[in-house]
């Protein structure tokens, strides 16, 4: 899922909110001050 363009403070809130979620990971994409956030599902490792 890709979230719209955000400033650094808004992106930080999203990254921190999802930091401990074991099902997803986040990544900022773009150049300059305004970037998008992409949320990826984490791959489950076999037990």
C-alpha distances in whole Angstrom, upper triangle without the diagonal:
4,7,10,13,15,18,18,20,16,14,17,17,13,14,17,16,13,16,18,15,16,13,10,11,10,11,12,12,15,19,21,20,17,14,10,8,6,5,7,9,13,15,18,21,24,27
4,7,9,11,15,16,17,14,12,15,15,12,13,16,16,14,16,19,17,18,16,13,12,10,10,10,9,12,15,17,17,14,11,7,6,4,6,9,12,15,18,21,24,27,30
4,7,8,12,13,14,11,10,13,13,10,12,15,14,13,16,19,17,19,17,14,13,10,11,10,10,12,15,16,15,12,9,6,5,6,8,11,14,17,20,23,26,30,32
4,6,10,13,14,11,10,14,14,12,14,17,17,16,19,22,21,23,21,18,17,13,13,11,10,11,14,14,13,10,8,5,7,9,12,15,18,21,24,27,30,33,36
4,7,10,12,9,9,13,14,12,14,17,17,17,19,23,22,24,23,19,18,14,13,10,9,9,11,11,10,6,5,4,7,10,13,17,20,23,26,29,32,35,37
4,7,8,6,6,10,11,10,12,15,15,16,18,21,21,24,23,19,17,14,13,10,10,10,12,11,8,5,6,6,8,12,14,18,21,23,26,29,32,35,37
4,6,6,6,9,10,11,12,15,16,17,18,22,22,25,25,21,19,15,14,11,12,11,11,10,6,5,7,9,10,14,16,20,23,25,28,31,33,37,39
4,6,5,6,9,10,10,12,14,16,16,20,21,23,23,20,17,14,12,10,12,12,12,10,7,7,8,10,10,14,16,19,22,23,27,29,32,35,37
4,5,5,7,9,10,11,12,15,15,19,20,23,23,20,18,15,14,12,15,15,15,14,10,10,11,12,12,16,17,20,23,24,28,30,32,36,37
4,5,5,7,9,10,11,13,14,18,18,21,21,18,16,13,13,11,14,15,16,14,11,10,10,10,10,13,14,18,21,22,26,28,31,34,36
4,5,5,6,9,10,11,12,16,16,19,19,15,13,10,9,8,11,12,14,13,11,9,8,8,7,10,12,15,18,19,23,25,28,31,33
4,5,5,6,8,10,10,14,15,18,19,16,13,10,11,10,13,15,16,15,12,12,11,11,10,13,13,16,19,19,23,25,27,31,32
4,6,5,6,9,10,13,14,17,18,15,14,11,13,12,16,17,19,18,15,14,14,13,11,14,13,17,19,20,23,25,27,31,32
4,5,5,6,8,11,11,15,15,12,11,8,10,10,14,16,18,18,16,14,12,11,8,10,10,13,15,16,20,22,25,28,29
4,6,5,6,9,10,13,13,10,8,6,8,9,13,15,17,18,16,15,13,12,9,10,9,12,14,14,18,20,22,26,27
4,5,5,8,10,13,14,12,11,10,12,13,16,19,21,21,18,18,16,15,12,14,13,15,16,16,20,21,23,27,27
4,6,8,8,12,13,11,11,10,13,14,18,21,23,23,20,19,17,16,13,14,12,14,15,16,19,20,23,26,26
4,6,5,9,9,7,7,7,11,13,16,20,22,23,21,20,17,15,12,12,9,11,11,12,15,17,19,22,23
4,6,8,10,8,7,8,11,13,17,20,22,23,21,21,18,17,13,13,11,12,13,12,15,16,18,22,22
4,6,9,9,9,11,14,17,20,24,26,27,25,24,22,20,16,16,13,14,13,12,15,15,17,20,20
4,5,6,8,10,14,17,20,23,26,27,26,24,22,19,16,15,11,11,10,9,13,13,15,18,18
4,6,8,11,15,18,21,25,28,29,28,27,24,21,17,16,12,11,9,7,10,9,11,14,15
4,7,11,14,18,20,24,27,29,28,26,23,20,16,14,10,9,6,5,8,8,11,14,15
4,7,10,14,16,20,23,25,24,22,19,16,12,10,7,5,4,5,9,10,13,17,18
4,7,11,13,17,20,22,21,20,16,14,10,8,6,5,6,6,10,12,15,18,20
4,7,10,13,16,18,17,16,12,10,7,6,5,6,9,10,13,16,18,22,24
4,6,10,13,15,15,13,10,8,6,5,7,8,11,12,15,18,20,24,26
4,7,9,11,11,10,6,6,5,6,9,11,15,16,19,22,24,28,30
4,7,10,11,9,6,5,6,7,11,12,16,18,20,24,26,29,32
4,7,9,7,5,6,9,10,14,16,20,21,24,27,29,33,36
4,7,7,6,9,12,14,18,20,23,25,27,31,32,36,38
4,6,7,11,13,16,19,22,26,27,30,33,35,38,41
4,6,10,12,16,19,22,25,27,30,33,35,38,40
4,7,10,13,17,20,23,25,28,31,34,37,39
4,7,10,13,16,20,22,25,28,30,34,36
4,7,10,13,17,19,22,25,28,31,33
4,6,10,13,15,19,22,24,28,30
4,6,10,12,15,19,21,25,27
4,7,9,13,16,18,22,24
4,6,9,12,15,19,21
4,6,9,12,15,18
4,6,9,13,15
4,6,9,12
4,6,9
4,6
4
